[in-house]
Amino acid sequence: MSPIAVLVVEDEAIAAAAHAELVQRLSGFTLVGVARSCADARRILRTSPADLLLLDMHLPDGHGLDLLAQLRLEGHGCDAVAVTSVRELDVVRRAVSQGVVSYLLKPFTFAGLRAKLEQYADYRARLSASGADVVQGEIDQLLGSLRTADEGAGLPKGMSPETLALVTAHLRGAGQARSASEVAAECGLSRVTARRYLEHLEASGVLERRPRYGGAGRPEVEYRWR
């Protein structure tokens, strides 16, 4: 089975680079390009067809779903995973009606995006293995492969997706490195709990960890959003 060709459509330079890096690291996927606008996406797809778009909603020259509709009119049958901070119900409904196969809210971890891509790969593999006609059970399995049964699945025992989202959003919006003690105080957590989530995010690749010098004694560890 040939690799799944992915086009990243994201206007934020850091996010676009991170998404592209993850795609390139994952077995079974290949990156066809990074588009920073609707016009970029259409230009790239003219010469480099994609199976899947990692699609932001807010683009400098239009809405992600309007781009998807235009691509459909132009004959592009690529699927899309929405990767966005947009939470409005009407946008989610439009996304579903336009064939968006998965929806991932920012902020998220690399592990969350990787899970969405792996679910899509499983869906494609099941689709390829199916015959021309399918029975109900096969349809259920196909659609089920695009869903996450437990949003906390994949997290270490004792960690919650809600607290992970809180710490992720805090670090992403901080604009500077923070220590476990600072995150604990600012998020209302114990220092031990804050450090555990910070180390999980560092292991996932979204934070960088380094020593903070300046005080007496051992240097404190600080974490910064990549």
Legacy VTK file of the C-alpha trace (Angstrom):
# vtk DataFile Version 3.0
C-alpha trace
ASCII
DATASET POLYDATA
POINTS 226 float
0.000 0.000 0.000
1.453 3.385 -0.999
2.100 6.045 1.669
-0.732 8.432 2.520
0.047 11.793 0.916
-0.598 14.690 3.320
-0.840 18.422 2.677
-0.538 20.649 5.757
-2.744 23.754 5.426
-1.826 26.046 8.329
-1.001 29.760 8.372
1.007 29.802 11.633
4.625 29.125 10.732
5.573 27.269 13.935
2.448 25.097 13.905
2.842 24.345 10.191
6.450 23.243 10.700
5.493 21.074 13.681
2.665 19.359 11.785
4.915 18.773 8.789
7.659 17.317 10.987
5.232 14.870 12.597
3.920 13.704 9.213
7.478 13.102 8.023
8.297 11.104 11.149
5.291 8.786 10.886
5.623 5.551 8.960
3.075 5.182 6.166
2.737 8.918 5.477
4.461 11.284 3.087
4.369 15.082 3.073
3.474 16.678 -0.264
3.777 20.232 0.986
2.880 22.978 3.438
0.313 25.589 2.409
0.031 28.835 4.369
-3.137 29.979 2.577
-6.037 28.777 0.424
-4.208 29.937 -2.695
-1.082 28.021 -1.659
-3.131 24.858 -1.131
-4.779 25.050 -4.542
-1.435 25.738 -6.235
0.292 22.778 -4.573
-2.568 20.392 -5.320
-2.449 21.184 -9.028
0.842 19.298 -9.281
1.004 17.228 -6.060
-2.241 15.366 -5.303
-2.941 14.632 -1.630
-4.983 11.958 0.103
-5.418 13.983 3.288
-5.405 17.637 4.333
-4.459 18.738 7.846
-6.724 21.759 7.586
-6.875 24.876 9.722
-10.108 26.879 9.575
-8.717 30.424 9.818
-6.562 31.146 6.784
-5.447 34.600 5.622
-7.420 34.476 2.371
-10.496 32.456 3.369
-12.116 29.828 5.551
-10.812 26.272 5.545
-14.236 24.815 4.771
-14.690 27.198 1.832
-11.345 25.970 0.523
-12.500 22.362 0.916
-15.722 23.106 -0.984
-13.745 24.727 -3.814
-11.395 21.765 -3.999
-14.377 19.426 -4.318
-15.656 21.510 -7.261
-12.211 21.260 -8.864
-12.297 17.464 -8.593
-10.034 16.906 -5.606
-11.353 14.004 -3.539
-8.923 14.339 -0.629
-10.147 13.781 2.914
-9.526 16.344 5.649
-8.716 16.380 9.336
-9.648 19.748 10.852
-6.825 21.018 13.064
-8.168 24.227 14.556
-9.147 26.289 17.574
-12.650 26.875 16.132
-15.261 25.444 18.503
-18.500 26.890 17.096
-21.134 24.187 16.646
-22.232 25.426 13.224
-18.640 25.122 11.940
-18.392 21.588 13.315
-21.688 20.714 11.598
-20.456 22.167 8.303
-17.228 20.242 8.657
-19.085 16.962 9.096
-21.390 17.703 6.156
-18.395 18.469 3.918
-16.654 15.201 4.632
-14.149 16.205 7.312
-13.225 12.811 8.770
-11.855 14.024 12.104
-11.735 17.211 14.174
-8.829 18.081 16.489
-9.075 21.155 18.701
-6.076 23.327 19.458
-4.190 23.244 21.751
-3.247 19.593 21.470
-0.185 17.417 21.897
1.793 15.663 19.196
0.390 12.464 20.639
-3.145 13.678 19.926
-2.362 14.534 16.314
-0.450 11.300 15.846
-3.484 9.372 17.110
-5.736 11.081 14.549
-3.338 10.242 11.731
-3.003 6.639 12.856
-6.795 6.299 13.042
-7.027 7.612 9.491
-4.346 5.164 8.327
-6.311 2.325 9.925
-9.454 3.516 8.146
-7.639 3.585 4.786
-6.218 0.110 5.353
-9.654 -1.288 6.193
-11.129 0.469 3.171
-8.522 -1.054 0.848
-9.139 -4.516 2.290
-12.910 -4.313 1.746
-14.556 -5.714 -1.351
-16.799 -3.885 -3.786
-19.776 -4.565 -1.512
-19.729 -4.460 2.273
-22.008 -5.728 5.002
-23.211 -3.699 7.989
-20.501 -4.999 10.295
-17.779 -3.898 7.890
-19.338 -0.441 7.585
-19.443 -0.137 11.386
-15.790 -1.153 11.628
-14.769 1.328 8.932
-16.503 4.260 10.602
-15.429 3.123 14.052
-11.775 3.228 13.034
-12.099 7.036 12.718
-13.385 7.475 16.260
-11.565 7.546 19.584
-13.396 5.375 22.080
-11.831 7.120 25.089
-10.448 10.637 24.833
-8.075 9.793 27.664
-6.729 6.716 25.901
-2.969 6.771 25.544
-2.386 8.948 28.619
-0.403 7.507 31.516
-2.503 6.180 34.366
-3.791 8.932 36.650
-3.570 11.707 34.040
-6.707 13.398 32.722
-7.231 14.982 29.290
-8.792 18.047 30.967
-5.703 18.782 33.081
-3.446 18.048 30.121
-5.403 20.575 28.035
-5.118 23.146 30.865
-1.341 22.801 31.150
-0.927 22.707 27.360
-2.959 25.893 26.858
-1.072 27.644 29.676
2.386 26.858 28.291
1.343 27.641 24.747
0.046 31.067 25.741
2.758 31.933 28.262
5.223 33.301 25.720
8.150 32.382 27.988
9.616 29.415 29.799
7.904 28.325 33.025
9.025 26.086 35.859
6.915 23.348 37.419
6.416 25.533 40.502
5.169 28.446 38.390
2.806 26.269 36.357
1.492 24.689 39.561
0.716 28.088 41.099
-0.790 29.535 37.922
-2.941 26.460 37.110
-3.981 25.577 40.667
-2.094 22.266 40.747
0.411 20.690 43.076
4.039 20.978 42.003
4.304 17.189 41.648
1.218 17.087 39.397
2.380 20.027 37.269
5.803 18.454 36.794
4.264 15.143 35.730
2.194 16.808 32.989
5.129 18.962 31.897
7.363 15.912 31.554
4.653 14.140 29.534
4.423 17.113 27.161
8.211 17.271 26.884
8.304 13.567 26.021
5.582 14.177 23.393
7.833 16.707 21.678
5.841 19.919 22.195
7.961 21.346 25.044
11.688 21.822 25.352
13.290 21.423 28.754
16.392 23.207 29.993
18.023 24.284 33.262
17.337 27.741 34.664
20.344 29.319 36.350
20.512 32.385 38.560
19.695 31.269 42.087
21.737 29.568 44.758
21.914 25.786 44.778
20.840 23.442 41.999
19.449 25.050 38.819
15.675 24.855 38.388
14.223 23.114 35.337
12.070 25.220 33.039
9.836 24.284 30.082
9.101 26.267 26.941
6.591 25.674 24.125
8.449 24.693 20.955
LINES 1 227
226 0 1 2 3 4 5 6 7 8 9 10 11 12 13 14 15 16 17 18 19 20 21 22 23 24 25 26 27 28 29 30 31 32 33 34 35 36 37 38 39 40 41 42 43 44 45 46 47 48 49 50 51 52 53 54 55 56 57 58 59 60 61 62 63 64 65 66 67 68 69 70 71 72 73 74 75 76 77 78 79 80 81 82 83 84 85 86 87 88 89 90 91 92 93 94 95 96 97 98 99 100 101 102 103 104 105 106 107 108 109 110 111 112 113 114 115 116 117 118 119 120 121 122 123 124 125 126 127 128 129 130 131 132 133 134 135 136 137 138 139 140 141 142 143 144 145 146 147 148 149 150 151 152 153 154 155 156 157 158 159 160 161 162 163 164 165 166 167 168 169 170 171 172 173 174 175 176 177 178 179 180 181 182 183 184 185 186 187 188 189 190 191 192 193 194 195 196 197 198 199 200 201 202 203 204 205 206 207 208 209 210 211 212 213 214 215 216 217 218 219 220 221 222 223 224 225
